[in-house]
Amino acid sequence: MIALAVVLIPVTAVSAQKITPGSTCKVLNQKVVYQSKTYTCVKSGKKLVWNKGFAVKKPTPTPTPTPTPTPTPTPSPTPSPTPSPTPSPTPSPTPSPTPRVTSKQSPVIASVDECKLKDQRLIKRQKNNVGFPIQPDLLPNKGVLNIAFIPIDFSDSPGTTEHLNRINAQAVKLQNWYRDFSQGKLKIETTISNKWFRAPRPTSGYASGKGEQYQANNFAAEWDKIGQELIDSTGNSIDYSKIQAVFFYFPEAKQWNVIEGIMGRGVDLMTPQGKKNLFYWADGTWHNDFYKSTKVPYSDMYSVWAHELLHSQGISLHAPANGWNIGTGQGMARSTVLDSWETFLLGWLDDSQVYCAALKIGQEVTVLLDPIEIPSNGVRTAIVPLNSKKALVIESRRATGYSADWDPEDNGSFVYLVDVTKDNDRSGEGAGDWGNEESWDKWAYLLLPEGQKPFKTDQDNPDPKKNPQKRYLLKPGSKVIFDGVEITVLESGVVDAVMIKRTADSKDIPVGSATGVIRPYEPKKVTALDKLDGNLEGIAYWPWKLGTDKVITLNRSFYRNLVLTSKIGPNTRGVQADLQTGFDSASRLLERFKQATELFPIYFTFGDSRWAQEQFNALSSKSKGNEAQSICPTKELCTGTHVEISSNNRAFMLIALPSTLNQVSAEDLTLAQARAYAIAVQQFQFKETTQEVKASCCIADFVPSWFVQGMAEFNSAIAISLGSNEKYLNFRKNLISDLKSSKLTAKDIENFLAANDPTVWKSKNPQLNSAIGFFVIEAVISAKGLNSPMQLLAYLALDNREATLERFLFRDAFEARVKTSAEDLVGTPFLGVTWDQGISQLAKHIFSVMNS
């Protein structure tokens, strides 16, 4: 193993002027080079003086360090390792000569403390800060951080020396990145390997999904087992005694069957040096395919490492303009800078590098901003506090250094609004959220300059691949006007000269169309379960919008190699064995949760009931012999589903289909597939838990039937209404009709929902369970996001207690509390309300829907 030391490579400027440290200078932040040092004009008291300067070094190759002695590794079937040369650090690129600006920097008018807005999030969706002060997190953001980079290959996918060297070079880039953006305040010590370690299983032996980062993640135990397995594969070759974070990586040719990667935060894993509490991360096939496809393959791999580390160092990322190629917090490619606000929040900027423009009406200042792509000790950002909750942040950007992959003309300044009362709502990722629109909460939004054409989502979607950020760069003469502040770029050269003017007091206006992303009319969103009243239109719209957008835009199914073995009744017509439209829709909608790898659907109509039961008996080890009849008792009521899951990720599905002359319609088939798949996914959440045996066939023994059936109905509604809100509304109308025919009162519905006895749930007819459940699921999604109903099941799956009539575990999961920081000892209910409050609100809402 080789320990790499960080080599500092400062960026230089050019001048022939004679400089004496401490002597007076004229232009604040002017830089000159004299006798191999770069000096900067800084403010000392009321005087401008030259600082002590810092040495200018030409980038030179890093000498290959002597390998750190380690115990002899245990024999393994890995190929003989080829010693790999230690890659040289990548020097921070110096920009091409550009004109100097003539504008002068205004004197400092306020302490930077006036720009340190306090974190005031109204809804805390995750632990990371958006405002001051930064809270301590798992990994340090100052001092030293020790990271191990471990190459893992497989018997069916051996690693190559070329890829090993390529990824080890990325470890050096990560060191340089932290050196430059922390300005030496955080040093990365790395441990790398010059050989591959062999995983105990082939690539096909690994498969997993994507969980929620700060909520119940029912993949966590599975991930931790894999993490331990990969640690074990290194034998005694690595000294983990100082390691705080581990990154596993794999051969480029054939990756494991993990789509989104795996991660553990503060997980106890055994190492040769004993138990260690570690952060670990391993990339999935999506990350590998993405970075492999970049202009220079894997050249920005270090950016995703930095991104994941930063989440465990206290910051939120994913704004402004989430997903766009403007930084390591957003797109993680083409540009890998860290935005100025979060660099400031981490304490990585010196006070002299932040111009706090706390202006009064009529005041104006001019600030000279250094581009954040290039290390410097000049002013890196200007911040204009609008009030105690919001600020405008300005940063200069250039197509060089850490944005060298931008188009050459992409130079200018960004202006973005920071709102410390908001937390990132990431529920729309891959489901219609274009990253910079008010429909989804963000702690920051890019603001569109005056005169630029906004994006209208029904006409020209701001797809990150089309570089929408180009419209947001302020060039000389461009301006942003927002909430009483006018920001204009006067000149652009080595730096950007920006004039900031206060024209009025803040009115605390919403960001609205200033984001430059405009949607056609859409109903108001619901923000909480206790705010359902009076917004039936929004509740009927947003779940459909979120669901269909996700299914349509998601280009990475949970399991791309789903095995389908279909059986079709001899008298059942209209079913194609390889058709899986409903399965595919539901798999995309539920992609963050455990799913089957093999499906065995048995399709039948009423005339094939006996045949279907015989087929199911042959597959199932738990068949009672009456499953087909129970879901298809008559020709008119032949629409049910019975699902049994096995320990080897298989799902056996009895799917009863309505028919006319035994002919099944394509839509009925899609509906039935989506229902069956949704039930299977719900059952799979309890694999390897105390409820696994019950869940494998009889989940309704401890999860309310209305919830199980409601999830199934919602998935089927989305499957048939992609791109058509009218179809979704027609589906709802049929369910409303079922409710109206029941003649239930609001109190009847509340009592039904509140019952903790499975016999009560099962005593009602299936149509009533489905209808009530559908409107519960719809309301929960409206208030808490697309994944929230399944997240409730994830909390339930983590409860190891046995369910009884006296111990209603579903209620406990409903009231699960999320802790948003180490200081938060109690947490807040995951769904925002208690069980009694939630059931009361949901019952009133469903009664309103009945009578709408």
Salt bridges, closest charged atoms under 4 A:
ASP113 OD1 - LYS116 NZ 3.43
ASP119 OD1 - ARG121 NE 2.98
ASP137 OD1 - ARG265 NH2 3.15
ASP153 OD1 - ARG198 NE 2.85
ASP156 OD2 - LYS254 NZ 3.22
GLU162 OE2 - ARG166 NH2 3.44
ASP180 OD1 - ARG179 NE 2.84
GLU189 OE2 - LYS187 NZ 3.23
GLU212 OE1 - ARG592 NH1 3.45
GLU229 OE2 - ARG201 NE 3.12
GLU252 OE2 - ARG166 NH1 3.19
GLU260 OE1 - LYS210 NZ 3.88
GLU260 OE2 - ARG556 NH1 2.27
ASP289 OD2 - ARG560 NH1 3.94
ASP350 OD1 - LYS185 NZ 3.07
ASP370 OD2 - LYS31 NZ 2.61
GLU373 OE2 - ARG397 NE 2.58
GLU395 OE2 - ARG397 NH1 3.47
ASP407 OD1 - ARG334 NH2 3.41
ASP407 OD2 - LYS470 NZ 2.75
GLU409 OE2 - LYS470 NZ 3.22
ASP410 OD1 - LYS470 NZ 2.97
ASP423 OD2 - ARG121 NH1 3.00
GLU429 OE2 - HIS318 ND1 3.97
GLU429 OE2 - ARG426 NE 2.51
ASP433 OD2 - LYS442 NZ 2.66
GLU437 OE1 - ARG519 NE 2.45
ASP441 OD2 - ARG125 NH1 3.73
ASP441 OD1 - LYS422 NZ 3.84
ASP460 OD2 - ARG471 NH2 3.66
GLU486 OE2 - LYS479 NZ 3.23
ASP496 OD1 - ARG398 NH2 2.67
ASP508 OD2 - LYS389 NZ 2.98
ASP508 OD1 - LYS390 NZ 2.96
GLU522 OE2 - ARG519 NH1 3.49
ASP549 OD2 - LYS545 NZ 3.34
ASP584 OD2 - ARG588 NE 3.00
GLU591 OE2 - LYS550 NZ 3.29
GLU591 OE2 - ARG592 NE 3.72
GLU598 OE2 - ARG650 NE 3.25
GLU667 OE1 - LYS727 NZ 3.99
GLU688 OE1 - LYS225 NZ 3.73
ASP701 OD1 - LYS762 NZ 2.62
GLU713 OE2 - ARG675 NE 2.80
GLU750 OE1 - LYS747 NZ 3.93
GLU778 OE2 - ARG732 NE 2.82
ASP799 OD2 - ARG801 NH2 2.88
GLU802 OE2 - LYS694 NZ 3.68
ASP812 OD2 - ARG801 NH2 2.49
ASP836 OD2 - ARG811 NH2 3.46
